[in-house]
């Protein structure tokens, strides 16, 4: 029998054990091929807004997917090699050289990878049209995509396959050449039995893990300042290190004290659930930390992407309260009005007459601190007539409106900056006005050039005009605002409006800005969702493979329990408790990490993340528990075989 024949035979025997590995690898290869194909798809690119960087988005996604594939294959291959250590040792024991064993395993690895590559490309080519339809639906695009096989995408996928094969081959060679024969036969033994009482130092380290995670959570709540990047890195470092210590030391330490309280007498169910965790927690710390961090990263990425997509219209409306606005150009306003009427588009038009001045806004958080610049004064009564629902401030008082206020300051809590004072310096004196509060939205479109937007009453506006009309920086402003009640007519109205956006004058309209943001966020959620699935398939498979190995190691224990009179149902009840702990711990901690990460990223999304977070976490947990179901099924087969 040749080496090739042995490799084929081994693949047939192992496929029933490692089908999830093949599925996850095929899924990742298919997804990479689809992303690479979309990167070269000119049909979709031509339909997108020019501001959407389609190619760069999928290039970045492909790089992330390569990282996922790399982590998954290296971790899974490590588990497989450890599980097959006894087999490799037997080959050496019967006289086969390490060189022969390396050639045999490399051939098997190449054949398995090649099968996953070919299957992945075929599956990717078959479902790519469906993926394009999903993407076009998210981007609000119409049309039917053509079916084209991308040779460049297939070549890129093959390059990734070669890199994966090279990495895993090196991993195999290092393992076989460094391991002794005795080490190969003992590789699957339980690695870390607790034989002595944990020291005080262990207790300190155990508490330190919780403290580090708590510190990361606490810092994430107020990390938005001038040291944002450093704070973000510090949060990530403390949380990841704390998570590793939690799994390696803290949980194991807690389980030790639980056993001590029982005087070492654990019930059957605790023996089948807590005892294996206690014995293997140290060895499993790396994989559990990896799964927890990847789960948190996946949930954060998907939740943020969905939140941004979910709130596009709301965020755009805060920036552009009017569908269209034209500043200081009565001729263009009249021409645009005539075009709307000629097309039969219903609209509401109102002209706001106001002015700008120079002014100083005091900063109550800094002694002698202030921000000087242009202020756009807007009369509340006129805005109400134009269709805006705004309050009328008292005399000599103002309210600021700014959709970009969070990015203008170093902190999120703006309430401590208000109320404050506005100072206007005229020829004779300095007059102060009370700035009561700030609303995180614009009162006129963001495209209206110049000045922070201040809402005042007509009486206050007249008083400011009387004082400041002769000062430098005073400028009268006429803003023609348009609202189109029927959303179906917005696209046509927007196309008519674009001709008034010349090189020396630009004011984006609501619809064009909304379309651009919708396409950007739709692209983001498409990439995030499928990267999330790749993360989930990888982490779930790694956890499944670890539990498969543990099930094989515990087979003799199940036989012993059978001889003592315990039946399959009683044993499976204990195993169920163990799997609940194994799968719930990384999921729960990962969800907790993601909750704080999403809260910390509020300054990016600027919207309520509750519904997107609940949907994302619910979907993730549902798919995640499928791997727990597969694990229980495998355990049941092992227990049933042990009962024979």
Buried (B, 14 or more C-beta within 10 A) or exposed (E): EEBEEBBBEBBEEBEEBBEBBBBBBBBBBBBBBBBBBBBBBEBBBEBBBEEBBBEEBBEEBBEBBBEBBBBBBBBBBBBBBBBBBBEBBBBBEEEEEBEEBBEBBBBBBBBBBEBBBBBBBBBBBEBBBEBBBBBBEBBEBEEEBEEBEBEEBBEBBBEBBEBBBEBBBEBBBEBBEEBEEEEBBBBBEEEBEBEEEBEEEBBEBBBBBEEBBEBBBEBBEEBBEEEEEEBBEBBBEBBBBBBBBBBBBBBBBBBBEEBEEEEEEBEBBBBBBBBBBBBBBBEBBBBBBBBBBBBBBBBBBBBBBBBBBBBBEEBBBBBBBBBBBBBBBEEBBEBBBEBBEEEEBEBEBBBBEBBBBBBBBBBEEEEEEBBEEBBBBBBBEBBEEBEBEBEBBEEBBBBBBBBEBBEEBEBBEBEEBBEBBBBBBBEEEEBEBBBBBBBBBBBBBBBBBEBBBBBBBEBBBEBBBEBBEEEEBBBEBBBBBBBBEEEEBBEBBBEBBEEBEEEEBEBBBBBBBBBBBBBBBBBBBBBBBBBBBBBBBBBBBBBBBBBBBBBBBBEEBBBEBBEEEBEBEEBBEBBBBBBBBBBBBBBEBBBBBBBBBBEBBBBBBBBEBEEBBEBBBEBBBEEBBEBBEBBBEBBBEBBEEBBE
